[in-house]
Amino acid sequence: MDRKVDLERVLDQFTELVSVDSVSLGERRMADILKAELESLGFEVTEDDAGAYYGSDTGNLYGLLKGTDPGREPVLLSAHMDTVEPGLGKKAIVDRSRGMITSAGDTVLGADDLSGVAEILEGIRLAKADPAGYGDIEILFTVAEESYCKGAVKFDFSRVRSKTAYIADMSGSVGNAAVSAPSIISFEFTIHGKPAHAGFDPGAGINAIAAAAEIISQTEQGLIGTGLTLNIGTIEGGKASNIVSDSCRCTGEVRGSDHEEAVRVLGELEKRIESVCSRTGAEYTFGSEVRIRAYCTPEDDITCRTFLKACENLGLEGKLISTRSGSDNNVFAEHGISGIVLSSGMMDTHSVTEHIEIRDLEIGSRLIAEIISLS
Ligand SMILES: [Zn+2]
C-alpha cells in the first residue's frame, strides 16, 4: 500500500530524541520517553535490570503490541537507546533547503541510533493505520550497545516470540542491510622483564619493551586473511630512560567472520609471545575476551527475502552486505533469532560531522512499515 509518512511528526520526534542526553549507561531519560511513546502506541512495555549489572539505573525496554491478524508471524524490531560521546547537549540542526540534519558541530548527532528508533516508531504508526492489519510486533530498545552490546547481552531472550528480527542500526543509505558481521575478540598481553640500570649494568636486566617489539614485529597486522583482521592498538611500558624496562603492556583486537579462525589466530599470537619470552627470559600474562560472536544470515532466509521485497515495493534497490562492525544482532543470532541490520540513513557516525538526510528518515520509516506488513 502507499503509505504517507507524517514528515513533521517523524522530524519532531527525531529532533526531540536527539536533544535528550543518552550516552551509554546514562539512558534513563531516553528510556522514560520511549516507554511512554511505546505505551501510547498500545505496547505493553517492561524494563529489565540489565543496567544494574553495570552500575546504571536503566535497563533494556521490551515491548509487545498484539497484532490484529493472529495468522501472521510476530516480528522483532530493535534499535539502541545509547549514543557515543561527545554526546551531552546534542542538538539537531535541520536544514530544510539542503534536506539535511547535522549536529551543532561540537557533539555527535546521535542519529546512531536515534534515527533507527524514530524510523521504527513512525513505521509502526504507519503499519497500524494499514487496513490489511498486522501481526504481533515486538520491540527491543537496548542500553549500552555502543560498549560491545552490554545491554543485549543481559536481556532474557526467552521472552522473544519472533524468529526474525530487523535491527535499524547501520550507517549508509536506506536500502542496505547487513547479513553478516564478524566475531570481535579483544586481547591484552603484558611482558614482565627485569629492571636494571641501563648504563651501569644493562646485562642484569631483561628488556620488556624489546621483547614486546620483537613479538609485534613478528605479528602480521591489518587484513591477514579472508574476513580476518588483527590490530595491536596500544602499547605502554617502561619507567625511565635510564632503566631497562621491566614491563610492557599491549592491547588489540581480532575480527573474523569465521569465529574459530579468529580464535586460532589468537592462539598463534600467544604461542609467539611464549616463544619470545622463553628465549629472552621474560614472563608474560595474556588475556582475551570474546566481545561479540560472528553471525551470517543466509540470503534465502525469510528475513532477507522480506527486506528485499519491501525495498522493491518502495522502489529501492535493496542490497545485502557484510559489515565489519558488530551490533546487537550478533547477540540475537546467538539466541537463535535470524536477523539483519538495516541502514537507517545515518552517515559519518561516531563523529561530530554525523548527519542524516531528511529523506532517509522518511523512507526508513516506510521501509519499517512495509516490513511489518509483509511479515
Ligand atoms: Zn549503533
Boltz pocket constraint, residues with backbone or C-beta under 6 A from the ligand:
constraints:
  - pocket:
      binder: B
      contacts: [[A, 80], [A, 112], [A, 113], [A, 145], [A, 169], [A, 170]]
      max_distance: 6.0
